[in-house]
Amino acid sequence: MNARETKRVSVVIPTRDRCDDLADCLASVTALAPAARDILVVDNASADGTADLLRRRFPEVIPLRMDSNTGFTGACNHGWQRARERGADAVLLLNDDAIVAPDLLGHLLDALDQEPDAAVVGPTIYFHDRPDLIWCAGGSIDWRRGRTNLLALYERDNGQLGPRPRRVDFVSGCCLLARTSLFDRIGGLDPRFFAYYEEVEWCVRARRAGAAIYHVPAAR
């Protein structure tokens, strides 16, 4: 068996009151090949029938119900901790409105195996209503101006990103795969952010701890 077949991967999907988006997301996640070992949906106290959706259409999913809205950061940290307890070697963090290509996980796992210093990897992300346009191909930080930049934003994918994984300052929390050992080393997302920029700060901590962040062009 190769590494991608033996590595135990859990998918963690935070959600709150986006039942329709979540259904489309889970339909794509359950079609991943290789398949994820666990799919954990962390429900931030939804009131739109999310729990019923999971029971009826996705009984293989593990629901984790929060008593209140803990934000993106709180839901991710809870999911990561549960995935770690269940023996996950890596965790795929995924937004509830994202749709993944069937081979996404394979490409991300290959990058983790082929780049020895890689601890976090992320795909190319496209606009849902304009799948010919890139939304994010990793990100860079302009420390002088205190700004973050999404790489290749609004560009058409003409192969300009190349075939190989490439180092970036951060990848989007919309979809990233991380080793659970990194979670043990640097902790989880900073809950003070609640939502937005939390993955940037987390990737900065990872890089300062000696880990590398890669964008994987083939993963979508």
Backbone as a ProteinNet text record, in pm:
[ID]
protein_1_A
[PRIMARY]
MNARETKRVSVVIPTRDRCDDLADCLASVTALAPAARDILVVDNASADGTADLLRRRFPEVIPLRMDSNTGFTGACNHGWQRARERGADAVLLLNDDAIVAPDLLGHLLDALDQEPDAAVVGPTIYFHDRPDLIWCAGGSIDWRRGRTNLLALYERDNGQLGPRPRRVDFVSGCCLLARTSLFDRIGGLDPRFFAYYEEVEWCVRARRAGAAIYHVPAAR
[TERTIARY]
84	0	87.6	40.9	114.9	66.5	135	107.6	-34.6	-85.1	-218.9	-325.5	-297.3	-394.6	-391.5	-279.4	-267.1	-285.5	-272.2	-287.2	-433.5	-457.6	-593.7	-628.1	-726.4	-764.9	-908.1	-928	-1061.8	-1092.9	-1216.6	-1264.2	-1344.4	-1312.4	-1383.9	-1452.3	-1586.6	-1665.5	-1745.2	-1705.7	-1786.8	-1909.3	-2021.4	-2141.7	-2232.4	-2313.2	-2419.8	-2525.2	-2643	-2759.2	-2733.5	-2665.2	-2646	-2671.3	-2790.9	-2828.8	-2811.4	-2856.7	-2849.4	-2705	-2623.8	-2482.6	-2413.7	-2444.3	-2382.3	-2414.9	-2537.9	-2576.2	-2491.1	-2469.6	-2385.5	-2241	-2193.4	-2056.5	-2037.9	-2128.4	-2114.8	-2128	-2209.7	-2221	-2086.5	-2010.4	-1877.7	-1776.5	-1785.5	-1689.2	-1705	-1828.9	-1851.1	-1806.5	-1775.9	-1728.8	-1576.6	-1508.1	-1362.6	-1298.4	-1194.3	-1115.1	-966.9	-888.8	-929.9	-1031.3	-1107.5	-1211.1	-1149.8	-1214.6	-1174.1	-1215.5	-1138.3	-1171.1	-1294.1	-1301.8	-1415.3	-1455.5	-1584.4	-1634.8	-1708.7	-1656.9	-1714.1	-1772	-1900.6	-1965.6	-1987.2	-1924.2	-1936.9	-2044.9	-2158.8	-2276.3	-2280.6	-2261.1	-2261	-2403.8	-2479.3	-2615.1	-2708.6	-2708	-2797	-2943.3	-3029.5	-3173.2	-3247.9	-3180	-3240.1	-3261.2	-3254.5	-3275	-3148.3	-3033.1	-2906.2	-2897.9	-2937.9	-2931	-3017.3	-3133.1	-3223.1	-3163.4	-3101.9	-3034.9	-2929.6	-2848.3	-2742	-2799.7	-2906.1	-2967.2	-3026.5	-3094.2	-3166.5	-3076.4	-2986.2	-2911.8	-2766.9	-2708.9	-2566.7	-2543.3	-2597.4	-2583.3	-2439.6	-2351.3	-2211.4	-2134.6	-2191.6	-2126.7	-2140.7	-2034.5	-2036.9	-2075.3	-2195.3	-2236.6	-2181.7	-2127.6	-2079.2	-2155.4	-2251.6	-2341.2	-2285.3	-2267.1	-2223.5	-2346.5	-2336	-2449.2	-2473.8	-2371.6	-2383.5	-2292.9	-2299.3	-2215.7	-2074.4	-1984.1	-1845	-1757.4	-1819.8	-1742.6	-1669.2	-1607.4	-1528.7	-1414.4	-1349.1	-1232.8	-1272.8	-1378.8	-1419.9	-1463.5	-1538.6	-1584.4	-1468.1	-1373.9	-1256.7	-1175	-1151.3	-1070.7	-1137.6	-1268.8	-1341.3	-1332.2	-1348.8	-1339.3	-1201.3	-1100.2	-961.9	-933.9	-978.4	-953.6	-1021.1	-1145	-1215	-1148.5	-1103.5	-1034.6	-905.6	-833.9	-710	-739.3	-845.7	-883.4	-920.7	-970.7	-1010.7	-895.1	-775	-656.4	-621	-670.2	-639.8	-492.9	-429.9	-293.9	-295	-403.3	-418	-564.9	-590.1	-726.8	-746.8	-854.2	-894.8	-999.5	-963.6	-1056.4	-1127.4	-1260.6	-1337.1	-1456.4	-1473.9	-1593.3	-1718.2	-1831.1	-1955.2	-2015.4	-1960	-2009.5	-1909.3	-1814.2	-1713.1	-1749.4	-1717	-1735.5	-1599	-1563.2	-1428.4	-1431.2	-1322.6	-1305.2	-1278.4	-1320.2	-1302.8	-1157.8	-1060.9	-920.6	-847	-918.9	-853.9	-768.6	-824.7	-754.5	-628.1	-635.1	-517.2	-403.2	-432.7	-328.3	-268.8	-353.2	-302.3	-216.4	-259	-179.3	-45.7	-46.8	78.9	175	124	210.1	269.4	189	241.8	353.5	340	440.9	565.3	546.8	658.3	741.6	682.8	753.8	778.1	898.8	923	895.3	909.8	888.5	744.2	659	520.9	439.2	369.1	277.2	135.6	121.2	-10.3	-8.9	-112.2	-122.5	-264.9	-276.7	-408.4	-422	-545.1	-570.8	-585.3	-605.2	-653.4	-804.8	-853.9	-995.9	-1053.6	-1167.7	-1231.7	-1363.6	-1411.4	-1543.4	-1649.7	-1750.5	-1855.4	-1934.7	-1966.4	-2046.5	-1962.8	-1830.8	-1740.6	-1623.7	-1647.4	-1544.2	-1423.3	-1428	-1310.3	-1215.6	-1258.2	-1177.2	-1126.1	-999.4	-937.7	-973.6	-1009.1	-1028.9	-902.7	-838.1	-720.1	-630.1	-501.3	-399.2	-289.4	-331.4	-240.3	-236.6	-159.4	-154.7	-17.3	1.8	126.8	96.1	195.5	181.2	279.6	227.7	309.8	329.6	440	462.9	485.9	539.4	566.1	436.8	336.5	209	102.2	132.7	35.5	-84.3	-58.8	-167	-146.5	-258.2	-251.9	-304	-252.3	-291.8	-325.6	-439.7	-473.5	-405.6	-322.5	-246.2	-336.3	-313.8	-385.4	-533	-571.2	-710.5	-761.2	-876.8	-945.3	-871.9	-769.1	-699.5	-769.7	-766.1	-808.6	-695	-729.8	-628.1	-581.8	-466	-406.1	-279.4	-268.4	-149.8	-35.6	-61.7	45.6	96.3	19.7	61.3	162	179.1	276.7	223.1	298.8	251.3	289.5	386.5	442.7	389.6	380.1	348.7	451.1	404.5	493.4	468.7	576.3	564.9	490.5	405.8	332.1	334.4	292.7	288	171.2	59.5	-56	-146.1	-233.7	-341.5	-473.5	-579	-708.9	-770.3	-834	-907	-1031.3	-1067.3	-1177.5	-1153	-1025.5	-989.4	-840	-802.2	-661.3	-647.5	-536.9	-504.8	-382.1	-391.1	-281.1	-253.5	-127.8	-91.1	-142.3	-197.3	-244.4	-127.5	-8.7	108.5	138.3	103.2	123.2	27.5	-95.6	-192.6	-137.1	-70.7	-11	102.3	177.6	294.3	259	165.1	140.5	1.8	-80.7	-216.6	-309.9	-432.6	-532.9	-544.3	-653.2	-678.6	-703.8	-660.6	-677.9	-824.7	-896.4	-1040.2	-1074.1	-975.6	-1003	-1041.8	-1005.1	-1042	-1188.7	-1242.8	-1381	-1398.7	-1375.5	-1380.8	-1299.6	-1234.3	-1152.2	-1011.8	-914.2	-770.9	-714.3	-800.8	-751	-652.1	-674.4	-584	-451	-453.9	-329.4	-239.6	-295.2	-216.6	-167.7	-253.4	-214	-99	-104.5	4.1	132.6	120.9	240.1	304.4	223.1	276.7	342	279.2	335.3	471.9	484.3	612.2	718.3	680.2	776.7	821	739.1	775.4	855.9	887.3	970.2	894.8	762.6	682.8	669.8	643.1	625.1	480.5	434.2	298.6	307.9	228.5	234.9	97.5	97.5	-18.8	2.8	-103.2	-95.6	-183.7	-125.4	-206.1	-300.9	-261.2	-343.4	-468.6	-468.8	-584	-682.8	-811.3	-912.2	-1036.8
-120	0	125.2	230.8	355.6	437.6	551.2	630.3	685	723.5	782.3	680.2	549.7	446.8	411.4	439.2	401.4	518.9	641	756.4	775.6	794.3	812.6	961.5	995.8	1136.2	1156.5	1259.6	1301.5	1434.4	1450.1	1577.3	1647	1773.8	1853.3	1968.6	1975.8	2077.7	2157.3	2280.5	2365.6	2415.8	2429.4	2478.9	2551.9	2640.7	2706.4	2758	2697.4	2743.5	2756.3	2657.1	2657	2516.1	2469.7	2331.7	2294.8	2380.3	2348.3	2341.7	2439.7	2437.9	2314.5	2282.5	2167.5	2038.1	2024.8	1903.6	1886.2	1993.8	1985.7	1954.9	2017.3	1992.4	1844.6	1790.4	1652	1552.9	1584.4	1496.8	1483.4	1593.4	1586	1517.1	1540.9	1480.3	1328.8	1280.2	1135.2	1064.9	1141.7	1083.7	1089.7	1135.5	1145.4	1007.9	1005	882.9	922.1	876.1	785.3	850.1	765.5	813.6	858.5	955.5	996.4	889.4	875.6	777.4	821.1	949.2	1005.4	1137.1	1167.1	1298.7	1353.5	1463.2	1522	1659	1676.6	1805.4	1868.9	1984.4	2055.8	2163.2	2140.4	2225.6	2331.1	2457	2568.7	2613.1	2520.4	2549	2595.2	2523.8	2557.1	2537.8	2617.3	2605.7	2587	2531.9	2521.7	2378.2	2283.3	2143.7	2069.4	2123.9	2058	1918.2	1905.3	1775.1	1672.2	1713.5	1623.5	1583.9	1678.2	1649	1540.3	1552.9	1455.3	1317.3	1311.9	1182.8	1116.5	1195.8	1139.3	1103.6	1193.4	1177.3	1135.9	1162.3	1133.3	1063.2	940.9	870.8	833	832.7	799.3	914	1033	1151	1151	1195.4	1207.2	1350.8	1372.8	1508.8	1547.9	1669	1723.1	1852.4	1848.3	1961.1	2050.3	2179.4	2276	2341.3	2381.8	2441.2	2586.7	2649.8	2789.3	2809.9	2928.3	2959.3	2992.3	2900	2918.7	2977	3014.1	3071.2	2965.4	3009.7	2919.3	2858.6	2941.7	2893.4	2788.8	2815.8	2721.2	2588.4	2593.7	2470.2	2390.7	2457.8	2387.9	2322.7	2395.6	2340.1	2219.8	2226.1	2111.2	1991.8	2017.8	1909.7	1849.4	1934.9	1885.6	1795.5	1840.8	1762.8	1625.8	1622.3	1494.5	1405.5	1463.8	1385.7	1326.9	1406.4	1358.7	1242	1253.9	1146.7	1018.9	1032.9	918	860.6	914.8	857.6	910.8	1029.2	1085.2	1125.4	1091.4	1138	1277.8	1311	1441.2	1478.9	1609.7	1660.9	1753.1	1728.8	1817.4	1911.6	2038.9	2141.2	2197.9	2202	2236.9	2324.2	2432.5	2516.5	2441.2	2475.9	2404.7	2445.8	2548	2586.9	2554.7	2467.6	2427.3	2292.2	2275.2	2148.1	2102	1978.7	1929.2	1833.1	1835.5	1738.3	1601.4	1493.1	1358.6	1323.2	1378.5	1343.3	1443	1538.6	1641.5	1582	1489.5	1435.6	1361.3	1288	1216.6	1310.6	1421.7	1518.3	1583.2	1616.5	1679.2	1582	1456.5	1356.8	1332.4	1329	1311.7	1425.2	1547.3	1662	1650.6	1607.8	1588.5	1486	1381.5	1275.4	1315.5	1392	1424.6	1542.4	1628.1	1743.7	1717.9	1674.3	1630.8	1736.9	1865.6	1971.3	2021.2	1967.3	2015	1969.1	2063.2	2030.7	2073.3	2170.8	2220	2234.5	2183.9	2196	2237.2	2311.9	2357.5	2355.3	2348.3	2336.3	2471.6	2467.1	2582.4	2589.6	2708.4	2727.3	2821.8	2782.9	2859.4	2917.3	3021.6	3075.7	2973.6	2955.8	2858.4	2896.2	3025	3068.2	3105.1	3103.2	3126	3027.5	2899.7	2797.8	2812	2907.1	2934.1	3034.1	3092.7	3193.8	3143.1	3171.8	3133.1	3233.9	3182.3	3267.6	3270.8	3155.6	3150.2	3035.7	3066.9	2964.8	2981	2979.1	3012.6	3162.4	3206.4	3348.3	3394.9	3525.2	3587.4	3696.4	3730.9	3834.9	3946.5	4067.3	4187.5	4246	4208.3	4249.2	4400.1	4461.5	4605.2	4685.4	4642.5	4714.3	4650.6	4533.3	4465.3	4414.2	4357.8	4310.7	4165	4098.5	3963.8	3967.6	3878.2	3872.5	3729.6	3711.6	3581.9	3571	3471	3456.6	3411.4	3467.4	3434.6	3472.7	3561.8	3604.3	3661.1	3611.9	3652.4	3611.5	3529.9	3482.6	3358.8	3344.1	3219.6	3118.8	2993.5	2890.3	2842.4	2890.4	2850.4	2769.3	2707.1	2629.6	2711.9	2841.4	2929.5	2896.2	2817.1	2781.5	2667.9	2600.3	2492.5	2361.1	2253.3	2121	2082.1	2150.1	2106.3	2188.4	2128.1	2206.5	2318.7	2432.7	2547.1	2608.8	2657.3	2717.7	2850.1	2872.4	2997.9	3037.3	3161	3205.8	3143.6	3124.2	3061.2	3001	2911.6	2862.5	2894.9	2900.2	2941.5	2834.6	2880.8	2789.7	2733.2	2783.9	2725	2577.3	2541.1	2401.6	2386.5	2314.7	2285.4	2150.2	2084.4	1956.2	1977.4	1937.9	1958.4	1830.8	1810.8	1698.3	1726.4	1624.9	1644.7	1668.2	1622.3	1646.6	1796.2	1873.7	2018.4	2079.7	2031.5	2078.1	2056.7	1941.1	1913.2	2010.3	2050.3	2135.7	2281.9	2335.9	2481.1	2516.4	2417.2	2443.9	2469.1	2502.9	2522.9	2667.6	2698.2	2834.6	2924.4	3048.1	3142.2	3183.5	3148.9	3176.6	3325.4	3411.9	3555.3	3607.5	3532.8	3575.3	3545.6	3440.3	3394.4	3349.2	3440.1	3406.7	3511	3465.5	3546.5	3576.6	3551.2	3570.4	3472.1	3385.4	3288.8	3191.2	3150.3	3055.2	3120.2	3251.8	3323	3321.5	3360.1	3361.6	3222	3121	2983.1	2937.6	2972.8	2937.3	3011.1	3134.5	3207.4	3133.7	3090.7	3013.3	2884.2	2819.3	2694.2	2718.1	2823.9	2852.5	2889.2	2962.1	2998.2	2876.9	2771.8	2646.3	2554.1	2600.5	2522.4	2441.4	2454.7	2381.2	2462.4	2394.4	2460.6	2449.1	2551.5	2558.6	2550.4	2464.4	2446.3	2462.5	2527.2	2524.5	2413	2333.5	2217.8	2246.1	2286	2325.9	2218.4	2091.1	1984.2	1956.1	1997.5	1975.3	2088.9	2054.5	2156.4	2136.2
0	0	0	-68.4	-62	56.6	79.5	199.5	200.8	84.1	81.3	120.3	100.4	135.4	283.5	350.1	490	585.9	537.6	626.2	664.2	791.3	841.9	840.5	759.4	740.9	788.4	867.8	907.7	840.8	795.2	741.2	850.3	874.6	973.8	901.4	914.1	845	948.8	978.5	1065.9	989	1056.7	987.6	1084.8	1027.6	1105.4	1008.1	1013.1	937.2	787.4	730.1	584	532.2	558.4	531.5	384	293.4	151	102.6	142.8	106	163.3	287	352.3	279.2	231	158.1	33.2	-41.6	-161.9	-125.7	-19.1	27.1	62.9	142.3	187	72.1	-27	-143.4	-213.7	-219.2	-281.9	-191.2	-62	31.8	37.4	32.7	39.6	-88.4	-193.7	-319.9	-332.7	-228.8	-235.2	-253	-333.9	-350.3	-349.7	-249.7	-142.3	-48.4	15.9	106.6	239.1	301.6	434.8	535.4	640.6	744.6	823.1	854.5	928.5	864	868.9	830.4	952.3	1007.5	1127.1	1092.9	1117.1	1096.8	1234	1254.2	1381.3	1363.6	1425.1	1407.5	1517.4	1477.2	1571.9	1605.3	1664.6	1713.5	1602	1490.3	1378.9	1417.8	1351.7	1375.5	1244.3	1143.4	1010	963.5	1055	1017.3	980.7	1015.9	984.4	1044.9	1170.2	1236.7	1164.1	1119.5	1047.4	912	844.7	717.1	734.8	837.5	860.2	890.3	967.7	1000.9	876.6	793.7	679.6	562.3	527.3	401.9	419.1	535.9	553.4	687.1	701.8	830.6	862.7	761.3	786.4	850.4	849	905.4	1057.3	1126.1	1271.8	1307.5	1364.5	1400.4	1537.1	1545.1	1671.7	1696.2	1786.1	1811	1921	1890.4	1989.7	2052.9	2178.9	2249.8	2209.4	2153	2110.6	1990.3	1931.5	1816.8	1864.4	1844	1888	1778.1	1666	1556.7	1477.8	1370.3	1287.5	1368.4	1448.3	1523.5	1627.3	1702.8	1805.1	1746.8	1637	1573.5	1517.3	1452.9	1398.3	1508.1	1615.6	1724.5	1787.9	1804	1859	1764.4	1635.8	1538.1	1530.9	1531.4	1528.3	1649.9	1767	1887.8	1879.9	1833.2	1820.5	1715.5	1605.6	1502.9	1558.5	1634.2	1698	1792.2	1872.1	1964.4	1890	1767.5	1687.7	1605.4	1626.1	1564.4	1427.6	1392.3	1261	1251.3	1138.3	1109.8	1050.1	979.3	916	915.9	912.8	915.3	796.6	722.5	614	668.8	680.7	725.3	603.1	606.8	487	522.2	445.5	460.7	415.2	476.4	444.4	310.8	245.5	113.5	2.8	33	-65.3	-125.5	-253.2	-322.9	-370.3	-337.8	-367.5	-485.7	-562.8	-669.9	-609.5	-675.3	-617.7	-586.1	-662.5	-641.4	-553.7	-493.7	-411.6	-300.6	-225.2	-109.8	-151.4	-262.2	-309.4	-341.8	-410.9	-445.1	-320.3	-223.5	-101.7	-20.8	-11.5	60.3	-8.8	-141.7	-215.6	-184.3	-175.7	-145.3	-5.5	91.8	227.1	228.3	148.4	145.5	66.9	-40	-127.7	-77.4	4.1	58.3	207.6	244.7	382.7	488.3	452.2	550.6	553.3	466.5	457.4	578.1	638.4	747.6	716.4	624.7	583.4	431.9	365.9	220.6	185.2	74.2	32.5	-118	-168.2	-310.9	-379.9	-510.3	-584.6	-564.2	-529.6	-501.8	-606.8	-661.8	-768.8	-719.7	-787.9	-758.6	-799.3	-714	-742.1	-866.2	-880.4	-994.4	-1116.4	-1100.7	-1213.4	-1201.5	-1229.7	-1208.1	-1299.6	-1392.1	-1475.2	-1409.3	-1296	-1229.1	-1094.8	-1067.6	-940.7	-832.3	-717.3	-599.5	-513.8	-497.1	-410.6	-452.4	-465.2	-490.5	-386.6	-261.3	-152.9	-132.4	-33.2	-2.8	38.2	29.2	72.1	173.5	252.4	354.7	323.7	315.4	300	439.3	502.2	640.5	652.4	549.2	555.1	562.6	486.2	482.6	570.9	626.4	711.6	635.3	514.9	430.7	391.3	363.4	306.9	163.5	81.2	-58.5	-97	-164.4	-220.8	-356.9	-375.4	-498.8	-614	-729.9	-854.2	-849.6	-760.1	-747.2	-879.5	-925.3	-1048.1	-1176.2	-1165.2	-1285.3	-1341	-1472.6	-1534.8	-1521.5	-1496.3	-1479.7	-1616.7	-1658.4	-1785.4	-1763.7	-1647	-1615.9	-1561.4	-1533.5	-1488.6	-1348.5	-1273.7	-1137.9	-1135.5	-1249.7	-1257.3	-1204.5	-1223.8	-1183	-1040.7	-982.8	-855.4	-738.4	-618.7	-500	-480.6	-431.8	-413.3	-277	-216.6	-84.6	-90.5	8.4	22.8	170.2	198	337.3	413.4	342.4	406	298.9	340.9	254.4	322.3	243.1	295.9	384.7	492	578.8	513.5	396.4	319.7	295.2	271.1	249.4	271.1	373.8	397.3	465.4	436.9	500.8	587.5	713.7	808	886.3	916.9	1004.2	1145.4	1209.5	1346.7	1441.7	1405.5	1489.5	1499.6	1396.4	1402.4	1503.8	1507	1606.5	1747.3	1769	1899.9	1931	1829	1849.5	1874.4	1796.4	1804.1	1855.1	1882.3	1926.3	1808.8	1840	1736.6	1692.1	1625.6	1582.1	1703	1694.5	1804.4	1811.8	1919.5	1927	1930	1955.2	1956.8	1818.3	1712.9	1578.6	1547.8	1608.7	1586.2	1440.9	1345.2	1203.2	1125.2	1019.8	928.8	986.3	903	929.6	1030.6	1085.7	1183.8	1121.5	994.6	932.4	895.2	868.7	838.5	961.7	1075.7	1199.9	1235.3	1212.2	1243.2	1153.8	1026	934.4	969.6	1017.9	1063.3	1179.8	1275.7	1388.8	1341.1	1243.2	1190.7	1128.3	1049.9	983.9	1086.6	1188.7	1294.1	1373.5	1371.4	1438.6	1346.8	1226	1134.7	1032.4	1028	931.2	802.9	692.8	565.2	517.9	446.9	394	242	179.5	35	-29.6	-144	-233	-333.3	-357.6	-446.4	-569.2	-682.4	-798	-849.1	-839.6	-895.5	-812.9	-687.8	-599.6	-619.8	-633.1	-664.8	-580.9
[MASK]
++++++++++++++++++++++++++++++++++++++++++++++++++++++++++++++++++++++++++++++++++++++++++++++++++++++++++++++++++++++++++++++++++++++++++++++++++++++++++++++++++++++++++++++++++++++++++++++++++++++++++++++++++++++++++++

